[in-house]
Amino acid sequence: MERKILFKVIGLLIIIGIAIGIYLFMKPASTSSNGKADFNIQPIELLAAFEKDMAKSNEKYVRKVIRFNGTVSRIEGDSALLIILSTPEDDFEAQCGFDKSEFEQSKKVSVGDKLTIQGSCDGVDLPEEDDILADGKSISFSRCAIFDAK
């Protein structure tokens, strides 16, 4: 009799585990479009803050939701979308990563468009002085959402 109860409990746990797995798989990806931004700051201002004090800026901005705007300089990716925004500084760009759930909205975007984007700051990539292969400086955002396209 105890064996039957044990098998029923194990079976029930397996069914619950499968149901949770299906729920998590089917759940839409979260974007930073949900809710209010922690900061409204331009990427060039973020760069200045990171260059001034990397540790303090990492603590203050990384994994925070930031709203900013810019002009699309290029669009990359197929399974994941990356929109690159130009900045006033020649060797600096803002890289905005979008989830598949945002593809419909982002299909309307083309090079030269002015966008307002909200995303989670992943940090700044500053090349080392002796790194001759580095492309330049960049700041990365993930889980982005487009708020306004002009």
Residue pairs with C-beta under 8 A, 6 or more apart in sequence:
28 101
29 99
29 100
29 101
29 143
30 143
31 98
31 99
31 101
31 102
31 143
31 144
31 145
32 65
32 118
32 119
32 120
32 141
32 143
32 144
32 145
33 118
33 145
33 147
35 65
36 65
37 65
37 66
37 67
37 118
38 64
38 65
38 66
39 61
39 64
39 65
39 66
39 67
40 66
40 67
40 68
41 66
41 68
42 68
42 69
42 70
42 87
43 68
43 70
43 85
43 87
43 92
43 94
43 139
44 87
44 88
44 89
44 92
46 57
46 61
46 66
46 121
46 124
46 139
47 87
47 89
47 92
47 124
47 137
47 139
49 56
49 57
49 60
49 61
50 57
50 58
50 61
50 123
50 124
50 126
50 139
51 126
54 124
57 124
58 123
61 121
61 123
62 121
62 122
62 123
63 120
63 121
63 122
64 120
64 121
65 118
65 119
65 120
65 121
66 118
66 119
66 120
66 121
66 141
67 116
67 117
67 118
67 147
68 94
68 116
68 117
68 118
69 114
69 115
69 116
69 117
69 148
70 85
70 86
70 87
70 94
70 114
70 115
70 117
71 85
71 86
71 112
71 113
71 114
71 115
72 83
72 84
72 85
72 86
72 109
72 110
72 111
72 112
72 113
72 114
72 115
73 84
73 85
73 86
73 93
73 111
74 84
74 111
75 81
75 82
75 83
75 84
75 109
75 110
75 111
76 82
76 84
79 100
80 97
80 98
80 99
80 100
81 97
81 98
81 100
81 102
81 103
81 106
82 95
82 96
82 97
82 98
83 95
83 96
83 98
83 106
83 109
83 115
83 117
83 144
84 93
84 94
84 95
84 96
85 93
85 94
85 96
85 115
85 117
86 93
87 93
87 94
89 137
90 136
91 135
91 136
91 137
92 136
92 137
92 138
92 139
93 136
93 137
93 138
93 139
94 138
94 139
94 141
95 138
95 139
95 140
95 141
96 117
96 119
96 141
96 144
97 119
97 140
97 141
97 142
97 143
97 144
98 106
98 144
98 145
99 143
102 144
102 145
102 146
105 145
105 146
106 146
108 149
109 115
109 146
109 149
113 149
113 150
114 149
114 150
115 146
115 147
115 148
115 149
115 150
116 146
116 147
116 148
116 149
117 141
117 144
117 145
117 146
117 147
118 144
118 145
118 147
119 141
119 142
119 143
119 144
119 145
120 141
120 142
120 143
120 144
121 139
121 140
121 141
122 140
122 141
122 142
123 139
123 140
124 137
124 138
124 139
124 140
125 137
125 138
125 139
125 140
126 137
127 134
127 135
127 136
127 137
128 134
